[in-house]
């Protein structure tokens, strides 16, 4: 009736239907359902739409509070899994994830390979302890999502999901190995290493907000936080993972990562993009030459010991990122490093490459026209 009498209301039809569905879900929560997950999803949906007057006509704040209180009463019910230690192959986590195997464990979370039954996909599931701050988990997801959309060099993430053992962050499951393992097994040749890291520096341009968006600083770049994955064409590429201590502009940082990939003079809570530039350049040197610039030290203190294998232009690039004495000439952005890398390796900027391609096409067209005219003249003479 509302839609028939008011044509303008058609634009709110989807919103009206969604709100009606939410109201129905609140009214029909049943004992034994996955209360925590349902409540979290309801909360997120309602936060997005409650400011719309049309929704408030059928869904009130009181309805929402009653639902959350009801769900909270159910959280004490006994569940199949009570701690991450019980997560073994074949075990169900809620109604969505089936555990396949444990992938790893860090200071703040455990990561499992799981089957996402809801979406019929294999995922990596990062499970945080009950004590983890929700805001920190949301910040991690926001950091990865905001910088990684459409970028194959940054791991993809999905919606935070509450579970019986803590909040979980589903991520794409990456087939491959860490850069640490790859360097131990078969280091890449120089051409492959340069291609790998050129892509990662391009990813930093996006992450650091050099083109758009809020700056995101990873703060823990190192070989074990980089995956080497197989592309469809048979080549390899690198993916940046584990944004657990990343920094988003406007939030308070927590202590940064490994001192082996951080300037000695940087404070523990530093959050500048230069941290990522430094760490990725150290990792680049390690991958390209097989040696760490401070191989004999536990920290990155003093001048780096750059490999003798480097030519003058590549040595200059590493010096301008890593040497403490070069502050006045230090690269400030990933884009500057990319420009220097292209110069050192003889790669033309994309604009120049396009000009050459265009000129080549024009030349080929001209050549074809000349040959065609010449052929016609030959036929006439004949």
N, C-alpha and C positions, 0 to 999 in steps of 0.2 A: 504493500500500500504506500509506503513512504517513497519507494522508487517510482511508482506510477504517478504520484502527485507532484513530485519534484524532480525534474530532469537532472538538475545539478547534482542530485544525490547519487546518480549512477557512478560518478567518479569515486565514491566512497564504498562501493559494493564489496570490493575485496576486503577492505578494512572492516566493514560490518561483519562479513562472514568469519574473518579471523577472530574478531572479538567474541563472536557467538561461540566459536569452537573453544576458545580459552575458557569461557564461562561454563561450558559443558564439561570440560576436562576438570575444572575445579570441583564441580558438583559430583563428579563420578570417580574420584580417586578411590581405589579399592585396597583393602588390606592385602598385602603380598606383592603389590606392584613395586617398581623401583622408585620409591618415594623421593629420594634425594635427587635423582636425575630429572624426574618430572618437575619437581619444585624449582630447580635451577633453570630449566627451560622456560617454565611459566614466568619466572621472575624476569628473565632477559626479554621475553616477548612483551610483557606488560610494560616494562620500562620504556620500550621503543614506541608504544602506541598510546599510553595513558594520557598524553598531553592533548590528544585529539578529542574535541567535544563530542563527536558522534559516538565515540567508544564509551565515554563516561555515562552516556544515557543507559547503557545496559550492563556496564561493568564498573563497580565501585571499588574504592580503596578498601572498604570493609571486606568485600569479597576476597580480595587479594590477601589481606592480613589473616582472614580465617583459613584460607588454603595453606599459607605458609605455617601457621600455628599447627594445623592438622598434620602436615607433613613432618614438622619438627617432632611431634609426639610419636611418630612412627619410626624415627631414626634409631631408637633404642632396640628395635626388633632384632632378633638373631639373624645373621646373614651367613651365606656359604663361605665367605672369606673374611677374615678379621685382620689380617696383616699381609704386607707384601711378601713376607717369607713363605706364605702358603701358596703363592702364585707359581704353579708348576704347569708343565705341558698338559693341555687338555682341560685345565680349570677354567670355569667361566667367571668373568668379572662383570657383575651386573647382568643385564640381558643383551649387551651389545658386543662385548669383546671376549674372545676365546684365546687364552694364552698359548703361544707356540713355543717360545723359549726366551730366556733372559739374554739381553744384548750387552748390558753393561750397568755400571753403577758409579755415581759421582757423589760429591759431598752433600748434595741437596736432593737427589732423586734417583730412582731406579728406572731403567729403560727396558721394555720388553717388546719382542716381536709378537703381534697379535693378529687375529683375524677379526676384522670389523664386520660382524654379521649383518648389521643394519645396512651398510653400504656395499657389502660383498667385496671388500678390499683388504689387502694386507697393509698394516700400519706399524709404525714404531710408536709405542705408547709410553710416555714419560710420566711416571707416577710420583707425586710429591708426598712427603710425610704430612701427617695430620697437623703438625706444628707449623707448616709452611704458611706464610702470609699470602692471603688471596690476592692482594694487590700486586705482589711480586710476580705471581704466576700470570696474572693478567698483563703485567708489563712485559713479561717475556714473550707472550703470544703476540702482543701488539708490536713489539720490536721486530719480530720475524715477519709478521704479516705485512706491516706497513712498508718494509724494505724489500720483501721478497716476491711481491706479486708480479708474475710474468718473468721472473728471473730464475733461470735454471741453476744458478750458482749459489742460491740461498734456499735452505730446506723449507718446504711448504708445511704449514700448520693448519689445524682445523679447530673446531670449537672446544673450549674447555669442558670436560665432562666429569661431574662428581661420581665417585665410586665408593664402595664399602670401605676402602682402605685409604682414601684421600683423593684430592682433585687430580685429574689426569689430563695431559695434553697430547692428543693424537697428532702425529706427524706423518709425512710420507715416509714409507720404508725405502731406504736407499740400498740397492744392490751394489756392493763394492767393498772397499777396504779403506781404512784410514790412511792418510798420507804417511804417517809414522810407519805403518806396516809396509806400504809400498816402497818407501825408501830403503828399508831393510832388505826387501826381496829383490826388486829390480828398479833401480833409479831411472828416471826418464832421460832421454837425450836432451840437449840444450834447446832444440827447436820446440819439442813438446813442453818442456818446462816453461819456456817463455810464453807459449800460447796459453797454458794453464793459468799462469799468474796475470797475464794481461786481462783475462776474463774476470779474475777475482778483483783486480783493481777497478775494473769497470763496475763491478757490483758495489764496491765501496763508494763510488761516485754517487750511486743511488742511495745507499744506506746513510751516508753523511749529509744528505739533503743538499748536495751541490746543484742538483737540477730542480728539485721540488721536495715538499714535505718536511716533516720534523726530523732533525738529525737523530740517527740511531748509531751508537757506538758499541761494538761487540765486546771489547775490553778483555778478551781471552783468546785471541787468535794464536794458534800454534798447530803443529802437524796433526796432533791427535784430535783436533776439532775441525779437521778438514777431511772430507770423504773423496776418494777417487772412484768415480762411477763410469759405467759404460754408456756411451751414446748409441743411438740407433744405427748410425753410420759406421760403427766399429771403433771410433776414436774414444779417448778418455776425456773427462772433464772433472773439475773440482767443485765441491759443494761445501759451503760454510755451514756448520752445525753448532749446536749448544750455545744459545744466547742467554744462558742462565744468569750471568752477571752483567748482561748488557745494560746500557744506559739510554733512556729516552729523555730528550730535552724536557725539563720541568720536573723530573723526579730525582730523588736522592740516590746517589750511587752507593753500592756496597764495594768492599775491597776488590781490586782488580786481580787478574789471574797470575800466571806463572812469571816469576822474575827473570826467567831465561828468555822471555820475549817482551820485556818491558824496559824502557829506559831506567837506568839506575837512579836518576834524579827525580823520576816521577813519583808523586805521592801515591799511597795505596788507594785512595779514593778518587784519583784523577779520572776524568771522563771526557777528555778532549779527543777529537778524531785522530790527532797525531799518534795516539796510542795504537790504533789499528794500523796506521801507515807504517809505524816502526815495526810492529809485530809481523805484519805480512811481508815486509821487506827482509827481515831476518829469516823468515821461513822460505822466502824466494831464494836467498843466497844459499841456504842450506840445501834446497832442492837442486839448484842449478850447479853448485860446485861440490856438494857432498860434505861441506864443513860449515860449522856454526861460526859466525863472526867473532864470538867470544868463547871459543872452544875450550880454552884452558881455565875459564873462570865460571863461577856459579851464577854470576850476575853480569848484566851488560854495562860494565863500568870501564871508562877510559876509551881510547880509540879502538875501533874494530880491526881485527886481523883479516883483511879481505884476501880472497884467493888470488894466487898469482896467475890463474887461468883467465881471469877477466881482462878484456881489452880496455883501453883507456876510457871509452864512453860509458861502458857498463860500470867500471870502477867509479867514475864520477857520479853516476846515478846512486850507487849504494852509499858513497861518501855523503852525499847531500841529504840522505835520510837518516843515516846511522851515526855519523861523527858528531860528538859533542862540540867540537871546535868550529863547526860550520853553521852556527846559528843564523848568521846574516844571509846565508844562501840556502837555507833549509827549504825543502818543498813543503808547502802548506796544505796541499790538497792532493787527492788521488788523481785528479785530472792532470795536474802538473807532472806527476810521476809517469802517467801514461804517455804524455807528450815526449818526455825524456826517453822512455823505453822505446817508443816508435822511432825516435831519432837514432838511438843506439843500435837498433836492429834493422834499420833501413826500411821500416814499414811506412808507407805513405799515409797521411791522414785520409779519412774516408772521403772528404770533399775532393781532394786531389785525385784519389783513385777513381772517383766517378767522372771527373773531367777527362782523365786518360781513357776511360772506357768509352765515353761519349766521342772523343776525338778519333778513337780507333774505329768505332762504328761508322763515323762520317767518312773516314779514309776508305774503309772497305766498300761503302756504298759508292763513293766516287770511282773507285777502281772498277767496280762492276759496270757502272755507266760507260766508262771509257772503253772497256772491252766490248760492251754491247754495240756502241757506236762504230768501233773499229771493225767488228764482225759484219755490220750492215754495209759498210763501205766496201769491204772485200767482196760481199755478195753482188753489189752493184757493179763493181769492176769486172767480176766474172761474167 
